[in-house]
Amino acid sequence: MSRFWSDHVSALSPYVPGEQPRVADLLKLNTNEHPWGPSPKALAAIKDAANNRLRLYPDPQAIALREALAQHHGVLPQNIFVGNGSDEVLAHVFNALFKRQGLPLRMPDITYSFYRSYCKLFGITPALVPLTEDLSINPDHYLPEAGSPPVAGIIFANPNAPTGRALSLQDIARIAKANPDIPVVVDEAYVDFGAESSISLLKQYDNIVAIHTFSKSRALAGLRVGYAVASPAIVEGLMRVKDSFNSYPLDSLALAGAVASVHDNDYFRDACNAVIEARESLTRNLTELGFNVLPSSANFVFVTHPNHDAGNLFTALRQQHILVRHFSLDRIQQYLRISVGTPADNDRLCKVLKTIITTSLP
Ligand SMILES: Cc1ncc(COP(=O)(O)O)c(C=O)c1O
């Protein structure tokens, strides 16, 4: 608290990212990074771009990247908005699309916690919809009921975080169709690991905004690149907000690396498939250890053990230099979210968990 702060600052609820500690031999399974590296072609392009041209500003329109992404997704560059990580894209989405007549924003009670931080930052009231008993999103809860108060928009992650559960394309279409006059924002940070992208619905429903990131399936979390795919009118609104804040959110190195990553589709597909394979084997191994593993379409699993407290397991793993994520929130405090590692990482995790479970008290 400082007497120099603007009025709203003391009331903010800043997002708390997963730890990034510098401990030797640490197995980091807490922030859903990709266990393998980015495309070698992306790395080469970044190195290549580190030259004297860095004295120039980057392209404020990021045309080359928007063209590459448009081609990748079968849309037009006017459908693409890029930003400094999908967190920044989300911030612009909240600012540009959800501040409407003081109406609340409909979203799941358990989802990516940054949405609540943005609500606080932008003065938006969340209208929280509880997940069902099995921690899934019930699409019926996002259809407007006769007489129910209006909302400014809808946002959810698909697959949802931290559960990993995904909605089908039909369910998303139903939500978009039933809410034609408000934005339906689908955060698809993890969609490449086994869910269906809502981008294919854009031709039918101009209220859909799909948010993607290079941090997960493209293994470029350190580069900070994210994007939205939406109607040209929505993209124009996002551009207006971006250009009132920072015209150059993506630097020249990020632009070069991101374009090369999009062009290296074979590497992208193979790397996604390797994670999916590792996730299935991790799921089997954790199930054998007695964990209940929610069905995951993401690069992490959300697990609970009937006989062991999740907080204790978290601490015991940390002592063995394995970092996973534990949320002390009602309904999910008995769960751990574990990022999928390489097969060697997953073996190490399961061996340590086996020792903890067989030697410790519940
Ligand atoms: C659901 C979801 N959306 C968005 C993000 C932010 O990703 P980025 O690194 O692109 O800012 C994350 C990061 O973990 C996430 O889990």
The ligand as an SDF file (V2000), in Angstrom:
LIG
                    3D

 16 16  0  0  0  0  0  0  0  0999 V2000
   -6.1180  -21.6040  -19.6600 C   0  0  0  0  0  0  0  0  0  0  0  0
   -4.9420  -20.7230  -19.8800 C   0  0  0  0  0  0  0  0  0  0  0  0
   -5.0800  -19.6450  -20.6450 N   0  0  0  0  0  0  0  0  0  0  0  0
   -4.0450  -18.8150  -20.8750 C   0  0  0  0  0  0  0  0  0  0  0  0
   -2.8110  -19.0470  -20.3100 C   0  0  0  0  0  0  0  0  0  0  0  0
   -1.7060  -18.0400  -20.5450 C   0  0  0  0  0  0  0  0  0  0  0  0
   -0.7840  -18.4550  -21.4600 O   0  0  0  0  0  0  0  0  0  0  0  0
    0.3210  -17.4750  -22.0540 P   0  0  0  0  0  0  0  0  0  0  0  0
    1.6250  -18.0670  -21.6890 O   0  0  0  0  0  0  0  0  0  0  0  0
    0.0740  -17.4610  -23.5340 O   0  0  0  0  0  0  0  0  0  0  0  0
    0.1220  -16.1040  -21.4710 O   0  0  0  0  0  0  0  0  0  0  0  0
   -2.6120  -20.1460  -19.5070 C   0  0  0  0  0  0  0  0  0  0  0  0
   -1.2930  -20.3950  -18.8730 C   0  0  0  0  0  0  0  0  0  0  0  0
   -1.0500  -21.2830  -18.1320 O   0  0  0  0  0  0  0  0  0  0  0  0
   -3.7110  -21.0170  -19.2710 C   0  0  0  0  0  0  0  0  0  0  0  0
   -3.5890  -22.0810  -18.4680 O   0  0  0  0  0  0  0  0  0  0  0  0
  1  2  1  0
  2  3  1  0
  2 15  2  0
  3  4  2  0
  4  5  1  0
  5  6  1  0
  5 12  2  0
  6  7  1  0
  7  8  1  0
  8  9  2  0
  8 10  1  0
  8 11  1  0
 12 13  1  0
 12 15  1  0
 13 14  2  0
 15 16  1  0
M  END
$$$$
